[in-house]
Amino acid sequence: MLKQIGFALTFGLSITAYAKPAFTGPDFSGQYECTGMDDHEGKYTGKITLQLVASQSMGNYGAYNFKLDVPGFGSYPGHAAASGTQMAIHFALTDPSTKDYGTGIANFSKNKDGKWIFHKYYYEPEFKSGNFGEEDCVQR
């Protein structure tokens, strides 16, 4: 190991500062009203809150705090990463004993009123031996 370190230092191994590009992607921050269809639970409604984490976003890539509130089921906090108008989302019910957590993928666009809308497909590998569903959401 010492020989490897000496070799690297001999050839001028250096660490350079990385200048992070400014965030230029669309900002999906806001509250959304959602309707969904869960394979095990059936139809449901919910409210999603997305908040851009500007310090962790750059170029066309956005980092977000995510929270879904579903009446009768609870709160599903999580996080998301966006590239342009596509977003990957991880969420988990605050009660971990249910194993009600998963990953979703959403596609955003604007409706005729200029509000963000998105369709999300999600997969939950452990909830009730596996589950999936879809949501359609409109920004308030």
Backbone hydrogen bonds in HBPLUS format (Angstrom, degrees):
<---DONOR---> <-ACCEPTOR-->    atom                        ^
c    i                          cat <-CA-CA->   ^        H-A-AA   ^      H-
h    n   atom  resd res      DA  || num        DHA   H-A  angle D-A-AA Bond
n    s   type  num  typ     dist DA aas  dist angle  dist       angle   num
A0005-ILE N   A0001-MET O   3.12 MM   4  6.45 161.2  2.16 154.8 159.0     1
A0006-GLY N   A0002-LEU O   2.95 MM   4  6.12 168.4  1.97 152.1 155.4     2
A0007-PHE N   A0003-LYS O   2.93 MM   4  6.04 153.4  2.00 145.2 152.5     3
A0008-ALA N   A0004-GLN O   3.03 MM   4  6.27 159.9  2.07 149.4 154.1     4
A0009-LEU N   A0005-ILE O   2.97 MM   4  6.20 162.2  2.00 154.7 159.7     5
A0010-THR N   A0006-GLY O   2.89 MM   4  5.96 148.9  1.98 144.3 153.1     6
A0011-PHE N   A0007-PHE O   3.31 MM   4  6.56 146.5  2.43 143.1 149.7     7
A0013-LEU N   A0008-ALA O   3.22 MM   5  5.64 145.6  2.35 144.1 149.4     8
A0012-GLY N   A0009-LEU O   3.14 MM   3  5.20 159.8  2.18 110.4 110.5     9
A0059-GLY N   A0022-ALA O   2.91 MM  37  5.63 136.1  2.11 110.4 117.3    10
A0024-THR N   A0059-GLY O   2.65 MM  35  5.00 170.8  1.66 132.6 136.0    11
A0025-GLY N   A0059-GLY O   3.10 MM  34  6.31 124.4  2.42 156.4 142.4    12
A0030-GLY N   A0050-LEU O   2.88 MM  20  5.40 156.9  1.93 145.3 146.6    13
A0050-LEU N   A0030-GLY O   2.93 MM  20  5.40 165.8  1.95 159.4 163.8    14
A0140-ARG N   A0031-GLN O   2.79 MM 109  5.79 165.9  1.81 155.5 155.2    15
A0032-TYR N   A0048-ILE O   2.75 MM  16  5.02 151.8  1.83 151.0 157.5    16
A0048-ILE N   A0032-TYR O   2.94 MM  16  5.02 157.1  1.99 138.5 145.9    17
A0033-GLU N   A0138-VAL O   2.88 MM 105  5.40 156.8  1.93 154.2 151.6    18
A0138-VAL N   A0033-GLU O   2.92 MM 105  5.40 153.8  1.99 146.6 153.7    19
A0034-CYS N   A0046-GLY O   2.84 MM  12  5.08 158.3  1.89 160.4 155.0    20
A0046-GLY N   A0034-CYS O   3.03 MM  12  5.08 151.6  2.12 133.3 134.0    21
A0035-THR N   A0136-ASP O   3.01 MM 101  5.56 154.2  2.08 150.8 157.6    22
A0136-ASP N   A0035-THR O   2.91 MM 101  5.56 158.4  1.95 160.9 167.9    23
A0036-GLY N   A0044-TYR O   2.82 MM   8  5.19 161.8  1.85 152.9 151.8    24
A0044-TYR N   A0036-GLY O   3.04 MM   8  5.19 148.2  2.14 134.6 135.3    25
A0037-MET N   A0134-GLU O   2.91 MM  97  5.48 153.3  1.98 153.9 160.6    26
A0134-GLU N   A0037-MET O   3.05 MM  97  5.48 151.8  2.14 139.4 147.3    27
A0038-ASP N   A0042-GLY O   2.92 MM   4  4.77 175.2  1.92 124.2 125.7    28
A0042-GLY N   A0038-ASP O   2.84 MM   4  4.77 149.2  1.93 131.3 135.0    29
A0039-ASP N   A0132-PHE O   2.94 MM  93  5.73 169.5  1.95 169.2 168.5    30
A0047-LYS N   A0069-ASP O   2.95 MM  22  5.27 154.1  2.02 144.4 152.6    31
A0069-ASP N   A0047-LYS O   2.85 MM  22  5.27 160.6  1.88 151.4 157.9    32
A0049-THR N   A0067-LYS O   2.80 MM  18  5.22 153.6  1.87 149.9 158.8    33
A0067-LYS N   A0049-THR O   3.02 MM  18  5.22 131.3  2.27 145.9 154.7    34
A0051-GLN N   A0065-ASN O   3.03 MM  14  5.16 154.6  2.09 145.8 149.5    35
A0065-ASN N   A0051-GLN O   2.88 MM  14  5.16 159.6  1.92 145.3 149.4    36
A0053-VAL N   A0063-ALA O   2.72 MM  10  5.34 167.5  1.73 149.0 146.9    37
A0056-GLN N   A0053-VAL O   2.98 MM   3  5.63 156.0  2.03 119.2 126.7    38
A0057-SER N   A0054-ALA O   3.16 MM   3  5.03 169.2  2.17 108.8 110.3    39
A0058-MET N   A0061-TYR O   2.93 MM   3  5.34 145.1  2.05 145.1 156.2    40
A0061-TYR N   A0058-MET O   2.78 MM   3  5.34 154.7  1.84 149.8 149.7    41
A0084-GLY N   A0060-ASN O   3.15 MM  24  5.62 168.9  2.17 155.6 154.3    42
A0062-GLY N   A0082-ALA O   2.96 MM  20  4.85 152.7  2.03 124.6 133.5    43
A0082-ALA N   A0062-GLY O   2.73 MM  20  4.85 165.7  1.75 149.3 153.7    44
A0064-TYR N   A0080-ALA O   2.95 MM  16  4.99 156.8  2.00 147.9 145.0    45
A0080-ALA N   A0064-TYR O   2.98 MM  16  4.99 152.5  2.06 139.5 139.6    46
A0066-PHE N   A0078-GLY O   3.12 MM  12  4.88 166.4  2.14 121.6 117.5    47
A0078-GLY N   A0066-PHE O   2.79 MM  12  4.88 141.8  1.93 149.8 140.6    48
A0068-LEU N   A0076-TYR O   3.07 MM   8  4.91 157.8  2.12 117.7 124.4    49
A0076-TYR N   A0068-LEU O   2.66 MM   8  4.91 158.8  1.70 156.8 162.9    50
A0070-VAL N   A0074-GLY O   2.87 MM   4  5.38 174.5  1.87 162.6 162.8    51
A0073-PHE N   A0070-VAL O   2.99 MM   3  5.44 162.2  2.02 136.0 139.6    52
A0074-GLY N   A0070-VAL O   2.92 MM   4  5.38 174.0  1.93 156.2 157.0    53
A0094-THR N   A0075-SER O   3.07 MM  19  6.08 142.7  2.21 171.6 174.9    54
A0092-ALA N   A0077-PRO O   3.14 MM  15  5.99 142.6  2.29 148.0 156.6    55
A0079-HIS N   A0090-HIS O   3.03 MM  11  5.54 143.1  2.17 143.1 154.5    56
A0090-HIS N   A0079-HIS O   2.88 MM  11  5.54 172.7  1.88 172.3 174.5    57
A0081-ALA N   A0088-ALA O   2.91 MM   7  5.35 152.3  1.99 148.5 157.6    58
A0088-ALA N   A0081-ALA O   2.85 MM   7  5.35 165.4  1.87 157.3 156.4    59
A0083-SER N   A0086-GLN O   2.82 MM   3  5.42 158.1  1.87 156.2 163.5    60
A0086-GLN N   A0083-SER O   3.16 MM   3  5.42 166.6  2.18 125.4 128.8    61
A0108-PHE N   A0085-THR O   2.83 MM  23  5.04 171.0  1.83 156.3 159.4    62
A0087-MET N   A0106-ALA O   2.92 MM  19  5.08 154.1  1.99 145.2 149.2    63
A0106-ALA N   A0087-MET O   2.79 MM  19  5.08 160.4  1.83 150.5 157.2    64
A0089-ILE N   A0104-GLY O   2.83 MM  15  4.90 161.0  1.87 140.9 142.5    65
A0104-GLY N   A0089-ILE O   2.67 MM  15  4.90 156.5  1.73 143.8 151.7    66
A0091-PHE N   A0102-GLY O   3.04 MM  11  5.63 160.6  2.08 152.1 155.9    67
A0102-GLY N   A0091-PHE O   2.93 MM  11  5.63 158.8  1.97 151.6 155.3    68
A0093-LEU N   A0100-ASP O   2.88 MM   7  5.57 170.1  1.89 157.2 160.3    69
A0098-THR N   A0095-ASP O   3.41 MM   3  6.27 166.2  2.43 122.9 125.4    70
A0099-LYS N   A0096-PRO O   3.12 MM   3  5.51 154.1  2.19 112.7 120.1    71
A0103-THR N   A0123-TYR O   3.00 MM  20  5.55 152.5  2.08 154.9 158.9    72
A0123-TYR N   A0103-THR O   2.88 MM  20  5.55 155.9  1.94 151.7 158.0    73
A0105-ILE N   A0121-TYR O   2.83 MM  16  5.53 151.3  1.91 156.9 166.5    74
A0121-TYR N   A0105-ILE O   3.02 MM  16  5.53 157.2  2.07 152.0 153.7    75
A0107-ASN N   A0119-HIS O   3.02 MM  12  5.61 150.7  2.11 148.0 155.5    76
A0119-HIS N   A0107-ASN O   3.25 MM  12  5.61 149.2  2.35 139.8 145.2    77
A0109-SER N   A0117-ILE O   2.99 MM   8  5.53 149.4  2.08 153.3 158.7    78
A0117-ILE N   A0109-SER O   2.80 MM   8  5.53 157.1  1.85 165.0 165.2    79
A0111-ASN N   A0115-LYS O   2.86 MM   4  5.53 157.1  1.92 154.5 159.9    80
A0114-GLY N   A0111-ASN O   2.95 MM   3  5.34 163.5  1.98 118.4 121.4    81
A0139-GLN N   A0116-TRP O   2.87 MM  23  5.37 158.1  1.92 176.6 174.2    82
A0118-PHE N   A0137-CYS O   3.02 MM  19  5.38 152.5  2.10 140.3 145.8    83
A0137-CYS N   A0118-PHE O   2.92 MM  19  5.38 164.3  1.95 159.1 163.9    84
A0120-LYS N   A0135-GLU O   2.87 MM  15  5.10 162.2  1.90 147.0 151.9    85
A0135-GLU N   A0120-LYS O   2.87 MM  15  5.10 147.7  1.97 144.6 152.2    86
A0122-TYR N   A0133-GLY O   2.95 MM  11  5.45 160.1  1.99 149.4 150.5    87
A0133-GLY N   A0122-TYR O   3.14 MM  11  5.45 145.4  2.27 139.5 140.7    88
A0124-GLU N   A0131-ASN O   2.82 MM   7  4.96 172.8  1.83 140.2 140.1    89
A0131-ASN N   A0124-GLU O   2.86 MM   7  4.96 136.4  2.05 138.9 150.0    90
A0130-GLY N   A0127-PHE O   2.97 MM   3  5.20 140.8  2.12 107.0 118.8    91
